[in-house]
Amino acid sequence: MQHCYKEKDYEKGSAGRFQYLLFDLDGTLTDPKAGITGCVQYALHKFGIEEPDLNKLEPFIGPPLADSFMEFYGFDAEKSAEAIGYYRERFRTVGLFENEIYPGIKEMLAHLKQAGRTLAVASSKPTVFVEKILRHFDIEQYFDVVVGSELDGTRAKKEEVVEETLRQIRQTDDFQSGKWDNDGIVMIGDRKFDVQGAKLFNLVSVGVTFGYALPGELEEAGADYIVDSVAALEELLNG
């Protein structure tokens, strides 16, 4: 059964105790809109495609870049790979830091870590960039596991990222002790891809509406919980 709770009506404690918390990055921990859309705009310009309205490029936030260039602009695999090269040309030096951490995230992570939770990042962004962003915002120390995609395009699908994150978590002594199982693992993200990745591995999913989901996207994907603020998310995870 789906349990969707908005900030105003979910009950504290209804989630039970989650021990392993898998966080998406873009749209969940940080707001990457300026960097991602600016780099997509830059890549499209290389192909003679001009898109002055960065708001129209928001759908690129979340899914793998290759999929987005093919879906939204009809690129084939070869052209999409070339576009990603242009995207990263700008992203690795400029776009990476055109990013903002959501207010309250750093404090929430600190509280969860102090409470003994095991935190992980499960992102479709390349791991090398994920790690730089975590260091930039001084939140790297809160995460025991950091998993992203590879620069060669492998492990770009959310389900592949979640699978690798779970593999690393299940190698920890605490998990192998038998104290925790899948019921203690939750995936937190702002897009349907996060919910779908969680469902594939029978994990609880939490959708956050302060990211880049379209109206009704998280509900339609079947998120187990939906929260509207960082404060609501922290309360739920501390349930």
C-alpha positions in Angstrom: 0.0 0.0 0.0 1.2 3.5 -0.8 1.5 5.9 2.0 1.9 9.5 0.8 2.4 12.1 3.5 2.6 15.8 3.0 4.4 17.9 5.6 1.1 18.9 7.2 -0.4 15.5 7.7 2.1 12.7 8.0 2.5 11.2 11.5 5.8 11.2 13.3 7.1 7.7 13.7 5.0 6.3 10.9 8.1 5.3 8.9 9.6 3.2 11.6 13.4 3.2 12.1 15.4 3.6 8.9 19.1 2.8 9.4 20.5 3.0 5.9 19.7 6.2 4.0 20.5 6.5 0.3 20.3 10.0 -1.0 20.0 11.2 -4.5 22.2 14.3 -5.1 20.7 16.7 -7.7 17.4 18.1 -6.6 17.6 16.3 -3.2 20.7 17.5 -1.4 21.6 20.4 -3.7 19.9 22.6 -6.3 22.0 22.2 -9.5 19.8 24.0 -11.9 22.1 26.8 -13.0 25.0 24.4 -13.6 23.2 21.6 -15.4 21.0 23.8 -17.6 23.8 26.1 -18.4 26.0 23.2 -19.5 23.2 21.7 -21.6 22.6 25.1 -23.2 26.4 25.2 -24.0 26.4 21.7 -25.5 23.3 22.4 -27.7 24.9 25.6 -29.0 27.8 23.5 -30.3 25.2 21.8 -32.6 23.6 25.1 -33.7 20.6 24.7 -31.3 19.9 27.8 -29.3 17.8 27.5 -26.2 17.7 30.9 -24.3 15.2 29.7 -21.7 17.0 27.6 -19.1 13.7 26.6 -17.5 13.0 24.5 -20.6 16.1 22.5 -19.8 15.0 21.5 -16.3 14.0 17.9 -17.5 17.7 17.2 -17.8 18.0 17.3 -14.0 17.8 13.7 -12.8 18.0 11.2 -15.6 21.2 10.2 -17.4 22.4 12.8 -19.8 22.6 10.4 -22.7 18.9 9.5 -22.3 17.9 13.2 -22.1 19.7 14.3 -25.2 18.2 11.4 -27.2 14.7 11.9 -25.7 14.4 15.7 -25.9 16.5 16.5 -29.0 16.4 13.3 -31.0 20.1 12.7 -30.9 21.4 9.2 -31.7 23.9 7.5 -29.4 26.9 8.9 -31.2 25.7 12.4 -31.2 24.5 12.1 -27.6 28.0 11.0 -26.6 29.5 14.1 -28.4 27.0 16.3 -26.6 28.0 14.9 -23.2 31.6 15.7 -24.1 30.7 19.4 -24.7 28.6 19.4 -21.6 31.5 18.2 -19.4 33.8 20.7 -21.1 32.0 23.4 -19.3 30.8 21.5 -16.3 34.1 20.3 -14.9 35.4 23.9 -14.6 32.3 26.1 -14.3 29.0 24.3 -14.0 30.1 22.0 -11.2 30.0 24.8 -8.7 26.9 26.6 -10.2 25.1 24.8 -7.4 23.5 25.5 -4.1 22.9 23.2 -1.1 19.3 23.3 0.1 18.9 25.2 3.4 18.9 22.8 6.3 20.5 19.9 4.5 23.9 20.1 6.2 22.3 20.3 9.6 19.9 17.3 8.8 22.9 15.2 7.7 24.8 16.0 10.9 21.8 15.1 13.1 21.2 11.8 11.2 24.9 10.9 11.5 24.9 11.7 15.2 21.8 9.4 15.6 23.9 6.5 14.3 22.4 6.3 10.8 24.5 5.0 7.8 24.3 7.6 5.0 25.1 7.0 1.3 24.8 9.0 -1.9 23.4 7.2 -4.9 23.6 9.6 -7.9 23.5 9.2 -11.7 26.1 12.0 -11.9 29.7 10.7 -12.4 31.3 9.7 -9.0 34.2 12.1 -9.5 31.9 15.1 -9.8 29.7 13.9 -6.9 32.7 13.7 -4.6 33.9 17.2 -5.6 30.4 18.6 -4.9 30.2 16.9 -1.5 33.6 18.4 -0.6 32.7 21.8 -1.9 29.7 22.0 0.4 31.6 20.4 3.3 29.2 17.4 3.7 31.5 14.6 2.4 32.2 13.5 6.0 28.6 12.4 6.6 28.6 9.7 4.0 29.9 6.2 4.4 29.2 5.2 0.8 29.3 7.4 -2.3 28.3 5.9 -5.6 27.7 7.6 -9.0 28.1 6.7 -12.6 31.4 6.3 -14.5 32.8 8.9 -17.0 32.7 6.2 -19.7 28.9 6.1 -19.5 28.6 2.9 -17.6 26.4 2.6 -14.4 24.4 5.6 -15.5 20.9 4.1 -14.9 19.5 4.7 -11.4 18.9 1.1 -10.8 22.5 0.3 -11.5 23.6 3.0 -9.1 21.3 1.7 -6.4 22.5 -1.9 -7.0 26.1 -0.9 -6.5 25.2 1.2 -3.4 23.4 -1.7 -1.9 26.3 -4.0 -2.7 28.7 -1.8 -0.7 26.3 -1.3 2.2 25.7 -5.1 2.5 29.5 -5.5 3.0 29.5 -3.4 6.1 29.9 -5.3 9.4 26.6 -3.9 10.8 24.6 -5.2 7.9 26.3 -8.6 7.9 25.6 -9.0 11.6 22.0 -9.6 10.6 20.7 -6.6 12.7 19.3 -4.9 9.6 17.7 -6.0 6.3 16.0 -4.3 3.4 13.3 -2.9 5.7 15.9 -0.7 7.2 17.0 0.9 3.9 15.3 3.9 2.3 16.0 5.7 -1.0 15.4 9.5 -0.9 15.1 11.4 -4.2 13.2 14.0 -6.1 12.4 12.2 -9.4 10.5 9.1 -10.5 13.8 7.5 -11.3 14.7 7.4 -7.6 11.4 5.8 -6.8 11.7 3.3 -9.6 15.2 2.3 -8.5 14.0 1.8 -5.0 11.1 -0.4 -6.0 13.3 -2.6 -8.2 15.2 -3.7 -5.0 12.2 -3.6 -2.7 13.3 -0.6 -0.8 11.2 2.1 0.9 11.1 5.2 -1.2 10.8 8.8 0.0 10.1 11.6 -2.6 10.9 15.2 -1.9 8.8 17.9 -3.7 11.4 20.7 -3.3 13.4 19.2 -6.2 12.5 18.8 -9.9 9.6 16.3 -10.1 6.8 17.3 -12.3 3.4 17.7 -10.6 2.1 14.3 -9.7 5.3 12.5 -10.8 6.2 11.1 -7.4 2.6 10.0 -6.7 2.4 8.3 -10.0 5.7 6.5 -9.5 4.4 5.1 -6.2 6.6 6.8 -3.7 5.9 5.4 -0.2 6.4 8.8 1.4 6.3 12.3 0.0 7.6 15.3 2.0 7.6 19.0 1.1 10.5 20.3 3.1 13.9 19.4 4.5 12.4 19.7 8.0 9.7 17.3 7.2 12.2 14.9 5.6 14.4 14.9 8.8 11.4 14.3 11.0 10.3 11.4 8.9 13.8 9.8 8.8 14.1 10.2 12.5 10.8 8.5 13.1 
